[in-house]
């Protein structure tokens, strides 16, 4: 909730049901094997299109609450939703991660339109994949507190990498800047209809340095059917809280996703 301090939980939230133990979370299995992890909710007949969830984690890990809980929520709303367990630094580079998303979208193409929803670094991955591989890869995208300006990954002080793999992550992480100019509206910018969410309390990816710039590029390029929600949703990593999810459900329905009776 909004009362929880940075990365901690308040006494009220402490009593709520928590995520499963990390040892049971499939995001942490098979780091060398990219995979689509489906929600447990059965896909109803007549469900059109697919929603690929790309969790954040600074390309070094995948954040649990930005993965399967998101897929489960949208599956219960009538969408074919699944989580992409994409490959990570330092064993793999940015091209590998983008290829994982391209391959996942191609696998689901026979089900109808494909939308990718990325959180934080996952949002950067989604936007970058379209910029590099073309707008035909996705029919829509939802970027939730995305990192757009990747210049922090070029600085040892602000890159956010940690642990024994720091040096290798930092070396390979420089490739994350390869789409920076395009995402900021420069040559190579490309985007499908987009749903953007950012928080004015986000200190990790401040809107004025990230999502605002991407939204401006969408406007200048006259990309149709875009929505931008910008207000105090809480600090970076607020996940599905804050009230943006129902608006996203309506936006996806308008884009032709979900059950035909919705």
C-alpha positions, 0 to 999 in steps of 0.5 A, a space after each residue: 500500500 502507499 503507507 509502506 516504506 521503500 521496499 518494506 511493508 507496514 504492519 497492516 500489509 504484514 498480515 496479508 497473504 504473501 507470495 509463495 516461497 522463492 524456492 517454489 517460484 518458477 521464475 527462479 528455475 531454468 535460468 538458461 531456458 527461456 519459457 512462457 509460464 501460463 496462469 493457472 486460470 483456464 483459457 475460455 473458448 473465444 479468448 482472443 489474443 495473448 498477453 505476455 508479462 515481462 517482469 523487471 529486475 534490472 536484467 539480473 533477476 526477475 521480480 516475483 510480484 511482477 510475474 505470475 500474480 499479474 498473469 493470474 489477475 489478467 487471466 481471471 479477467 478473461 485474457 490469455 496471460 503468461 509470464 516470459 522467463 527471459 534470460 538474464 545478465 551476466 550469462 546472456 546479453 541484451 540480444 538474447 533477451 530481445 530474442 526471447 520476447 520475439 520468439 514468444 510473440 511468434 509462438 502466440 501469433 496464431 492465437 491472435 494479436 499479441 501484447 507485451 506488458 513490461 514492468 521496470 526493466 521489463 518495460 525497457 525490454 518490451 520497448 527496445 524489442 519493438 524499436 530494434 525488431 520492428 513494430 510488427 513484433 507486437 500489436 500492443 504494449 503496456 509499459 508499467 514504470 518502465 526504464 526508458 533512458 538507459 544511461 544509468 547502466 553505463 555508470 558503476 555508481 547508478 547501474 544497480 548491479 550487485 553481487 559477485 557478478 557485478 563486473 561481468 554484469 556491468 560489462 555486458 550491461 553497457 549493451 542495454 544502451 543500444 536502443 537509448 536514442 530510439 526510445 527517447 524519440 530519436 532515429 529508429 523509434 517505433 511503437 505499437 498502441 501503448 498503455 503507459 503507467 508511471 508514478 510521481 513518487 518513483 525515484 528509480 525511474 522518475 517520469 520526467 526522465 523516462 515515461 514522459 519522454 517516451 509518451 512525448 515520442 509517441 505523440 510526435 510520431 502520432 501513434 494511435 490508441 495510446 493511454 498514459 496514466 501519471 500520478 502518485 501510484 507509490 514508489 518504484 515497484 508498486 506492481 498492480 497497486 494504485 488502481 491502474 489495472 482496471 483501466 488497462 483491462 478496458 484498454 486491452 478489450 478496446 484493442 481486441 484482446 480477451 473473451 469475445 463476450 467481454 
